[in-house]
């Protein structure tokens, strides 16, 4: 059993602290409304205090000429620091810049499925309007791709966004309110919070697959079927859309007449075929599709985006 590495211990510690504060706030509700309000006020005051201190530190750095553009870029590139700057309204980049950067970060994943995404507009009230391009538009797995890859990236980079609208020939997809560890706490203190669409989980063991190889991995309590085509790694839920069985033992094949670099996964039980580069869409009769999970290299670590409610926190292990 091999445990997947964490992206950054400091960031993980912050997230755990944010989750623990949420738990304590929930527990305080058992003592009544007054106890809950006092607990929230305490956290609000502490957050305000540290926010003021962080703002003062940035003012001092700028006043002494130390806060150069290079230093500023280094600060916003750090997940932990960027999250704190966002929480306290101190992030130097505007929302549109951060949304565009978020979309750029998920384009490698969309590109592996022959798709892309275009930012159409970001309104003053925080509504993001997007257009899915290429095979992502109309693909039966577009909803999952958008929810886990695009939504999660935008919510993390620009938590002030209120919704995400997709211009396409299907019902508009709506984003849930953004939540990041401390930002989630702040939103919670201002009103009811909602869960994030997905979460990125470090799973470097998936990168051990050789080109053309298929393997099963348990990541954060979710069973995945993972394969590699060239340098690209793809992950799907370990369940055949044709017969409902596990895909353990599935083969990655190139069907005659299909382009170089394409590949299909074949179920060992019902022999259904699924196009890897079209987000697991079925090939031939039968329809249906595998459930895809976005895979990206984040902070130098191969990571997979999983639904917020899937599984319990466990290490990634090869099965």
N, C-alpha and C positions, 0 to 999 in steps of 0.2 A: 504494500500500500504506500503510495507516494503522495505526500501532501503538496498542494499547490502553494506557491509563494504569494505573499501579500504584496500589493503594489507599493505601499508606503506605510510604515508603522505609525507615524505621527497622524496621518490622515485616518487610518483605521481607528486609532485611539480616540480621535475627535468624534467619529461616527458612533463609536460605542458609547462615548460620554453623552452624545445627543440622545441616543436611544434610551440610556439609563435615566436621563432627566425626564423624558417622556413617561417612562414607567413610574417614576416617583410622583409625577404630577397626577397620573391616573390613580395611583394609590392614595393620594391625598384626598381624592374625591370621596373616599369611603368615610372620611371624617366630617363630611358635610360641605355645603356650598362655601361657607366662610373660609374653611381651611383651604379649599381649592383656590379661592381668590387670593388668599394671602400667599400661597405657594407661587402662584403665577406672578404676583407682584414682586416677590423676592427675586425670581429669576429675571424678570424684566428689568429690575433695578441693577442687578449684577451685569446683565448684558449691556445696559446703557453705560455703566461705569467702564467696562473694558473697551467698549466701542469708542468712548471719548479718549481713553488712553491711546488706543491704536491711531486715532485721528491725529492726536498731538504728536505722536512719534513720526508720522508721515510729514507733518508740518515742519518738525525740527530737521528731518533729513533733507527736505526740499530747501529749507532756509540755509543750510550749510553747503548746498550744492552737491550733496552726496546722492540724492535721488535722481540719477540720470535716467535716460530712456532705457539703457541697457539694464539697469537695476530694476526699473519699473516692469520691464518685460519679464525679468526673472521672477519677480514677485507674483505676477498674474499667471505665470506658467506653473506655479506650484499649487496643487489642488487644495492643500490646507489653507494657505495664505489667501488664495483667490476666494475660497468659501467665506472666510472671515471678512474680507473686503466687501463681498456681495451683501452679507448680512447687515453690515453697518453703512451701506450706501457709499463706500469709499472706492469702489472699483473704477479705475481710470478709463476703461473702455466702455463705450456706449452699448446699449442693448443690441442694436443692429449688428455692430461689429462682432459681438460675442455670439449672436445667432449664426452669422455667416461662418464664423470659425467652427461652431458646433457642426454645421452641415458639412463643412470641409472635412471634419474628423470622421464622419461616417461614409463619405463618398467611396473610400476603398471597399467597404463592405457592399454598398449598392452596386459598385462596378463589377464585383465578382458575379452578380446576378444580371449583368447587362443593363443596369438601371442608373438613374441619377435623380437628383432633386434640385428644384429651383426655388429660391426665395422670391416671392412676388411682392410682399408688403409686410411691414410691421407697423401696426397702427399705434396711435398715442395711448390707447387704452390696453395695449399689450397683446393684441390679437395677431398671431403669425399666420400668413397665408402662403401656402406652398403648392408647387405642382410637381407631381411625380413624373419622371421621364423614362423613356426606354421600356424595358420589360417590366419595370415596377408598376407602370400605369396599366391597370386592368389585370395584373397578375393575381391569382387567387390568394396568394400569400402576402399581398401588399399591406393588409391591415396589420399583420404580425410584424412585418418589416418596419412599418412606420411606427408602431407602438413601441417596439423595443429598441430600435436603432435611432430614429430621428427624434421621437418624443423625448427619450431619456437624455439624449445629448443636449437638446435645447433646454430642457428643464434644469439640467445641471449648470449650464453656462449662463442662462438668463432666467433665474427663478421668478422674476417680476412679470414674465409673460403669463397671460390669463387663459388663452386657448390657442389651439392650432387648427387651422382650417385647410383642407386639401381641395384644390380645384381639379376635379376629375369627374368622369361619368359614373359616379356612384355616390352614396350618402357621404356627407362631410364627416371626417373623423375629428373628434374633440379630444383635447388633451386634458388631463387632470391638473389641478394646481401644482406648481412646482414645489418640490421638497428636497432639500439637502440637509445634512445633519443639523447644523445650528439654525439654518434658515427655516427648516421645518419647525423648529422650536419657536422661532419668532412668529411664524405664520400661525402656529397653534395657539399662541397667546393672544393673537388678534382675532381668532375665530376658529371654527372647526376645520381641521386639516383633512387632506385626502392623500391616499397612498400614491407614490410615484409609479408610473407605468412599468418601469423595469429597473433592474440593477445590474451593474457590470461586476462580474466575478472573475478574478484571476484564475486561469486554468492553463498554466504553461505546459502541463503534461500532454495536452492535445497536440502540441507542436512536435511531439516525438514521432508522429506518424510519417512514414515515407510516402513519396508521391505514388498515388494509386492504391494506397492502403486504407482500410476501413477499420475502425475500432469503436468499442463502447467505453464510455466514461460516466462516472457518477460525479456530478458537479453541484455542490451545494444542495444535495438531496434530489437532484433532477437527473434522470437517466437519459444520456445523449448518445446518438449515433453520429460519429465524427468521421469525415473522410478528407483526403487531401488530393487536389488536382494541381500539379505543378507546385507553385508557392502558396496557393490559396487553400485555406482550411475552412471547411463547412461543417456546421453542426445542426442536427435535427433531433426532435423528440424521438425516442426509441419506440415508435409504434407505427406499424404499417397502416397507411390510409386505406388500403384495400381490404385486408382481412383483420386488422386490429391486433395482430400478433407483434411480439418483439422482433426487431430487425437484426437481432444478433445473428451473425453469420452471413449478412448481406454482402454482396459483391459489387464493386465499382467497375462498370464496363463502358466501353465506347461502342455504340451501335453503328452499324454500317450506314454510311451516308450522312452521318452527323459530323460537324466540323471538329478539327483538331482542338483539343482543350476542353471539349464538352465531355460529359460523363453522365451515366445513369446508375442509380442504385437499384439493385434487383432484390426484391423480398425473397428470402429463402423458402418461404411457405407457399405463397400464392403466385409467385413469379411476377408480381406487378412491378412496373418500371417507373422511376421517378427522376426527373431531370434535375440534376444538382444545381446547375447554373440558372435555373428558373425557379429558385427557391423551393425546390421539391415538388413541382407540379407533375402530375401523372402524365406518362407518355402512352398514347393510344387510348383504347376504350377503358371505361371505368371511372374516369375523372378522379377527383379528390387530390389531395396533396399532403406531403409531409409537413410537419410544423417546423419552420426554420427558426434558428436562434442566431442573431448577429454575432460575428466573430471579428475582433479587431485587436491590433497591438496597441495597448494603452500604457503609456509610461514605460515602454520597453518590454511589457509583459503581455503575452497572448491572453485575451480575456473574452468571455462570452456574456451576452446580455440575456438575463433570465427574467421572467415575470416576477413581480414583487411578491406574489403569494405562492410561488412554487418552492416546495421543499423546505427543509430546515437547514440552518448554517452547518455545513459539513465540509471537509476538505475535498478537493477534486482527486479522484483516484481512478486508475485504469481498472476496467472490469474484465 
